[in-house]
Amino acid sequence: MDTLTHAVIGALGARTLIAQRLPRRWSLAAGALGGLFPDIDYLWFLLDPLQFHAYWHRSFTHSLLMLPLWALLLSVTLYLLGGRKQNGWLLYLGCALGLGLHIAADLITAWDLQLFWPLSDWRTSLAWIFVIDPWFSALALTALLLCWRWPHAGWLGAAPLVLWLIWSIQYKQQALELAQAFAQQQAEAAQVSVWPQPFSPRNWKLLVSGTHGHWQAHLRLGDSRSRLADYWPHPWLRSTAQAYQPHSALIWQFHPRFDSPQGDGETALQLWHSEMLQDVRQFFSAPARYHQPDSSANHCLWFTDLIYSLPTQRPPFIYGACRSPSSFWQLSRQPVTATSAE
């Protein structure tokens, strides 16, 4: 979830639960600071983006086991910055609330996190809403504005957030049932997953994954495509929104894991399981071949993760291996400015 929404949710939680015993500005500061802190792990992105995504992101700063330590660190910081006259325990509780709500807010998105780091590297996510949901953020901000003056109004303002999540969970179940129905038609055993998409809680990515690849479809729940999709101001937003289709017009596309028209599937398989791509394997959950014509003397084999891609848009994460006629394979990533072959 975006950083601003985390700060709003943290401030909302602290303002609602401890504002009666802690001045407004200090309850808001404690909750917002706790809501902001876990995303400090983005500093590790500057050191090594791949290692960051594969191992560090949403790990030590998003761990329930580490939460008491981070809350202590933040509350002591607030105490030293001017909160000496405040109840230190309440400052700690406000920071802990912000941290806990940050973890909960990230848990309901599609990007998984390590709740029990460092004892376990197990990752999980509920995948109820898209990582950036402006409607959810607007509801959270409205709730915060309500309780700015009236602390108990926070409970009333938070009710629409709960209803929004219930609505999203119901849509996820509907999307999952449609994906399972398609999976039953396949000749091989398949793993089914559905992922929230932008623009609307009705939009879902359906993935049916088998041994050789993934079937993918972009679904808009409802009887027809939303008319709002035609009115997004920017062309790429409009084209992406229009790609989500109702069940009656759903288009399933197959994305192989390793094969390609060039017949280099065996080489791609060997590279994928090589030590060189170990970090990529750790990062990707639904890997598939990405076909990009070579524009230089180097020969490259590319992979992407279907979970993080949006329809009509170039995937944000494309990793692979490249070599020249006189060199060995080397780990490579396509730059963000590269042109999609699609």
N, C-alpha and C positions, 0 to 999 in steps of 0.2 A: 504494500500500500504506500502511497506517496507520503513524503515526510510531513507536509503541512497537515494532512488529515490525521496522522499519528499525534501531532502536537495538540490538535483540537480535541481528539478523543481522550488523550491523557488529561488535559485541562478539564474537560467535561466530567470525567470520573472523579477527579480530586475535588472539584468544586461541589459536586453533588454529595459526596460522602463525608468530607471532613471540613467543609466551609464553616459550619456552625462553631467549630472550636479553633479555627485558624483563619486569620484575616484573608480577605479575598485574593489580594495580590500574591500572597505566599502560597495559598492553595493552588492557584492557577499556575504559578511559576514551578512549583514542585511537580504537578501533574504534567505540564507541558515539557519540562526538562526530561522527566522519565519517559515521555512519549517520543522525544527526539533521540535520546541517547543510543538505542540499539543500532541505529543506522550509521553510527560512527565507524562501523566495520567497513564502510565504503572507502576509507583511507587505504585499506589493503588492496583495493582495486588499482591504485596508482603503482603498486609494486609489481603485481603480476595479475592481469585480468583473468587468465584461465585458472590459475590456482585459486583466485578469489571466488570465482563461480563454482569451482569443483569442491572446495573444502572449507573456505572461510566464511562465505556469505551466510547469514542467518545461522551462525553456529554459537560461538562463545558469547556474543552480546544478546542472543535470542534464547538462551538456555534458562529454563526454570531453576536449575541448580545454581546458576550464577547470579540469579536475580537478587538475592539478599545482599550479595557483595556489591553489586552495582548500585543498589538503592542506598547502601551505606555511603559509598563514594559520593553520590550525587547530593545526598542530604547534608553531608559534612561540607561540601562545596557551598551549598546555599547558606549554611550556618555561618561559614567564614565570610561570605559575601554580604552579610548584613542581617542574617536571621538569628542573631544571638539572643534576641528578646523573645523568640518564638519557641514553641514546644518542639524540641528536637525529635521526639518520637513521632509527632504529627508530620514534620517535614519528611522523615523517613517513610512514613506510611503513604504520603502523597507521591513521593518518587516511586515507591514500589507499585502503587496503583497505575501510574503512567507506564512503567515498564511492563507490567502484566497485561495492560490493555494493548500495548504495542504488539506483544507476542500473540495475543488473541486475534488482533486485527490481521496480522500477517498469516496466521494459521488458516483463516478462512479464504485466503487467496490461493492461487495455483502454485506459487513458488514455495517449495517445501523448506522446512527448517528443522534444526537439531535441538529438540526440546531438552535432552538429557546430556548434552555436552558438559564435561569431557568423559563421562562414564560410557557414553554410547554415541556412535556416529549415525544412528538410525534417523532417517528423515521422514517427515510426513506433512501432509497438507489436506485440508478439507475441500478446497477448490469450489467454494460456493459463489464467490464474486471475482470479477476481473481485478488485476493488480491495481488498476486506476479506475475508480468508479465515481464519476462526478456527482451522480445522484446520491450515493451513499455519503460522500463528502459534504454535500449540501445539507443533507439531513442532520449530520453531526454538527455542522456549523450553526444551523438553526437552533439545535438543542443547547449549544453553548451560549448563544445569545440570550435564550430564554432564562437560563440559570445564572447569567451574569449578575442580574439584580435579585432574582429569587432562586436561591439554591435548590429548594425542593422542586422547582420546575424542571430540574434536570431529569428526574424520573419520568415526567410527562414527555419531555422532549426526546428521551431515549426510546420511547415506545415505538415511534415510526422506524427506528433503526432495526429493532427486533422484528417488526413486521416485514421489513425489506428483506432481512435474512431468511425468514420463513418462506416468503414468496420465492426467493432464489433457490432455496432447497427443494421446493416443490417443482420448480422448473428443471432443476438438475435431475430429479427422479424421472421426469417425463423424457428428458433427453437420453438418459441411461436406458430406459426401456426401448426406445427406438434403436439405439445402437446395439442392444442385445438382440433385438429382432433381426437386424441385419447380420450379426455374427452367427446366428443359428443357420443362416443360409450358406455359410462358407464350408468348404469341404474339410478344412483342418481346424483344430482347436485354436481359439483366438482369445486374446485378452482385450477386454472392453474398458474404455475410459472416456470420460467426457470432461471438457474444460471450459470454464466461463470465458466469454469474449466481450469486447468493448461495445459501447453504444447502448446496450439494453440487457436486462437480466433474461430476456428471451433468447439471446444469441448464445450458441454453444458450438464448440468444436467436438465432433465425434471421431473417436479413433478406435479401430478394430485391428489389433496387432497380431500378426501370425509369425511363422518362422521366417518367411521370406520378405516380409514388409508390412506396411500399414495401409489400411483403407481409411480414408479421411473424408469427412463431409462437414459443411458449415451450415448449421441449422438455425432457422428462426422459428421458434414455437408460435403457433397461431395459424389461422386459416390463410393468411396472405402476407406478403412482404410489407413491412412497415413503410408508409408513405413518407415518414420522416427521413428515410434513407436517401430520398431524392433531393433533400434540401440542405445537406451539409455544405458549408461554404467552400471548403477546399476540395479540389478534384480527387485527391487520394483518399480523403476521408469519405467522400461520397461513394467512390468505387468499392472501398472496403465494406462500408455499411450495406451496400446493395448486394454483396456476395453472399449474405446469409439468406437462405431460401427456406420456404415452408416445407413440411414433410412431403407434400404431394409433388414438389419439384426438386427434391433433394438430389444432389449429384455426388456420387462416391468416386473418389480418385485413388488409385493405387500408387504408393510410393515405396519402391524396393529399398531394402536395407543396403544391398551391395551391388546388385546387378545394374547394368547400364546398356544402352544400345551399342556401345563400343566393345562389349564383350570382355570387360576387365573386372568382372565381378569377383573372380578368384583373387586377383591382386588386391582389390578393395577389402575383401574379407581378411586377408593376411595382415594388411596394414591396420585395420580396425582393431585387431587383437594383439598388435605389437605393443611393446613397452612405450614406444614413442607417443602413442595416442592414449595412454593410460588415464591421463587427466581429463581428456575429452570424454572417455567412457564414463568416468565418474560424474561428469557434469550432465551429459545427455541422458534423458529418460526414454525418448522415442526417436532414436537415430534413424536417419534415412539418407540415401545418396542425394547430393545436390549437383546438378549438371550445369557447369559453366564452361563455355568454349575457351580453350587456351588462347591467350592473346600474346604469348611470348614463346620463347624456345623451351620454357619449362613445361613439364608434364605434371599435372596436378589431379588428385582425387579428393573430392570434397564431401563432407557430411554436414548435415544440419539436424536440429531437433524440432520436430513438428509441433511440440507443445508450445513453443515460444513464437511460432510464425503466425502471421495474419494473412488472410486471403488477399490476393492481388499485390501484396507487398513483399519486398525482398526480406528473407529471414535475417534477424539481427545477429545470429550466431552461426557462422560457417567456418568450420575447422577442417583441416585435412593434411595432406602431405604432398610436397612438390619435389621434383628433381629435374636437373638438366641432363642432357645426354651423357655428361661426363662426371656426374656426382651421385651421391646417395640420397635417399629420401630424407626430407627434413620437415618437421612440424611447421605448419603455416596456418594463418588465418586470413580470410578475405577482408580487405578494408571495407569500412562502412560505405564508402563512396563507390564501391564496385557496382556495375550495372547488372541487373538480373537477366538471366537468359530466358526467363519465363515470358 
